[in-house]
Structure formats: structure tokens, C-alpha cells
Amino acid sequence: MALPVLYSFRRCPYAMRARLAIAVSGVSVELREIKLSAKPPAMLEASPKGTVPVVVLPDGAVIEQSLDVMHWALLQHDPEGWLERDDAGLIARNDGPFKHDLDRYKYPERHDSNALEHRESGLVFLADLDSQLAEHGQLCGKERGLADMAVMPFVRQFAATDPAWFESQPLPHLQCWLSAHLESALFANVMGKFAPWREGDLPVVFPLP
């Protein structure tokens, strides 16, 4: 039986959160790691928008948005109850204003931006996350859920832009939360390195056993 195909790029935060949900669900997919500079024709034929993640189902249906991929996987199997710990408003802030600041902080030359201004603007969101984490340790309770995994890859990228600065900020709950997720077995599973997929390659089944 054919597996769903997942086109992904391991360092992309959108693709990362999709892989996290697929991995925790245990739903098997054929992973096709790509290079953003050399997107395979099969991916562009399925999804002309050319961004990852993309899931192509065996019936030909295409899922093109990372949150939709997360929901698709978790609706099939949600052993940790991630769907019960969602926060659509928080994720919208992450995907909108915070991602805007992240891009302009991380890539100021590309956006002709003032990196420090966008770092300070992004810090407002980080401080709100820290406050929300103070109560239970995760964004929607005591256990990790969809909100945590939808936001964490972007916080990771923001923190990695200047690790010393991030560690110096008064964000103890956020720093602990991020470190714990980055050290988890789930994160290690989704961050395995794979050669870029080429037509004719043997299928790579994900998640790994």
C-alpha cells in the first residue's frame, strides 16, 4: 500500500512542526528531504507554491500548510492528546508578527531591516510565552501539545540567531521549555539527516523506529 509522501526540509520551522506531529502520531509517511535551491519537479507538480512541508496522499490529495499537516496526522492518531492543547490565537501571533520579526532579525540583509529593532519586537512575544509557561511549564497545561510544537521551532530559530543574547534574557521558563524540547527523543527523531531525494531513490519511511 502506498504511503503518503512528505516533502520536507529539516531546518525549516514549518516543516519541523509538521514532522513533530507526524512523528508523535506514529503515522508512516515516505519522507523526501529536499534542497530549497533545487526543488524536485514532482514536488512542484503537486504543489506549485514551492514551499515545505507538502504532503501528497495516496489518492492524490495535497496538504500544503504546516498546521493542516499537523491536524491531518493527529486526527489519525493522537496518543498524547495534542489536539486538546491548542491555542489558535497564540499560533497566529507566532506565524504572523513574530515570524515577521524573526525573518528580519535573522536575515537583515535580505530584508533591508534593522535587526536589533526586530529582536526587541520579537522579545515582547517571547516574554508573553515565558509568562504563559510560568504556570504549568507548557503552553496549554502540564503536558506538551499542539501549541507547544507549533511554536517551538520558531523560538528555536530566534534563540539560535544569537544564543548568548537569548540566554542572558530574563526568560527562565521559556529557556527551560526550549531546552527540554530540544533535548527530547521526539526532537532527535525528527532532526535526522537525510540526503536530498532524487527520482528513483528507495523510499525512506518516517518516523524512524
N, C-alpha and C positions, 0 to 999 in steps of 0.2 A: 504494500500500500504506500502510495506516495506521501511524503511528509510535506507540511508547509515549508516554504523557503523563506529564510530571514536574511535579507541583505543588511549588513551592519559594518560599522567602523568602530573599533573598540574604544577609542578615545573621545568619541562624540557623546556628549552627555545625554542627548535624546536617545541615541541607540543604546547607551548604557542602561538607562532606566527600563527600556523595553527588555533587554536581556535579563535584568534583575527579576522582572515579573515572570518572564518565561522560565527562568531557572527555578524560582521558588514554586511555580505551578507544577513543574515536572513534565510539562507538555513538550514533546520532542519536535524539533524542527531541524531542517537542513540549514546549517549556518554557512553563509557565503560572505566571508570577510572581503571588503573592497578597499581600494585606494581611491580617495576622493578626487585625485588628479587623473584617474584612469577608470572611470565608472564603466562597468561592463554593459554591452548593448542589451543583454537580457534584462538587466535591472531597469534601464531607461525605457525599454519597450513596455515593461509592466507599470512603471511609474515615471512618466516624463519629467516630473518635478525634480528628480535627480538628487534628493536628499534622503538620508537614512534616519530611522530604520524604515524598511519596507518589508511587509510580509505578503507573500503570494500563496494563497490557499490552493489546495489540490483542485478545487473547482474553478480556479482562475480568478476568484475574487481577490482584490488587493486592499490591504490595510496600510495607509500611508502616514498616519500620525502616531507619534510615540505613545500618547495616552490611550489611544484606541487599541494599540497593540497590547498595552498593559491590561486593559479591561478584557480584551479578547482572551488572553491567556488565563487570567484569574477567573473569568466566568466559566472556563472549562474545569478548572481545579484551583481551589484557593485554600490550601491546607493551613495557612496561618491566619486566615481571616483578614487579609489586607484590605479587601473592599469595604470592610466595616470601619476602617480607619483612614478615611479620605477627608480632604479639605479642599474643595474645588476653588474657593477664594484664595487660599494661600498658594496653591499651584498656579493660579492665574497671575498672581503677583510675581511669582518666580519666573514664569515663562514670558511675562511682559516687561515691567520696569526693571526687574533685577537682571534678566538676561540682556537687556539693553545696556545696563551699566557694566555687566561682566564683559561683553564684547568690546566696549570702549575703554575699559581698564586693561584688559589683556592685550588688545591689539590697537593701541592708539595710532600707530602709523597707518593702519588700514582704514581707520575711521576718521582720521584727522581730528582726534579728540584729546582732551586734557585728562590723562589717566588718573591723576590724583583726585580731580573733581568727581569722576565716576566711581573711584574707590570709596570716597566719603558718602556718596549717594547710596552705593550698594551696602555700605555698613549699616545704614538705617534698617534695611531688611534683615541683615544678619542679627542685629540687636533684637529685633522682634522675634526672630526664631529662637534666640537664646532665652528670651522671656517665656516663650511658649514651652520650651523644653524644660524649664526650671521645675515645673510641677510634677511631671511624671517621667521625664527622661527621653520620651519620644514625642512626636508632634501631635499625636492623637491618642495618647494613653501610655500605658506602660510597655506595650509591645510595638515592634516596628510594623508599619503598614504602608499603604499605597502612598500617602502623603510624604512619608519619610523617603521612600525610594524614588519618588518623582522629583524631589527637591535636591537630595543629597549629591547627585553627580554634578550639579551646577555649583553648589557650595564647594565641593572638592576642587573644581576648576578655579574658582575665585581664590580659594585659600592657597592653591599651588602657584599662583602668579607671583606672590611674594610671601613665602612661608614664614619668614621671621616676623614680618609685619603682622600677619594673621595671628601668630602665636602670642604676640605682645598685646593683643586687644583684650579688653575685659569681657570675654565671651566664654566663660568656663563651661557652661552647659553645652554650647554649640561645639566647642573644641572637643569635649569628651564624646559627644554624639558622633561627630565626624570620624574621630579616631576609631571608635568601636566599629562603625560600619566598614571602614577601610580595612580593618583587621579581621573581618568576619570571613567565614568559609564561603558564604554566598558571594561576596565580592571577589574573592580569589577565583571562584569558579567562572565568573563572567569575564574576567580580565585575562584569560589565557590568550597567548599569542598564536595566531594562525596566518599562514601565507595567504596573500591575496588570491581569491578564487579566479579560476580560469575555466572556460567552457571545456567540458570533458573530464574535469577533476573528479575523483571519487568523492562521494558525499561525506561531509563532516556533520555528525549528529550532535546537536546541542540540546540540553545541557550535558556536560560530561558526567559520566557515572561517578 
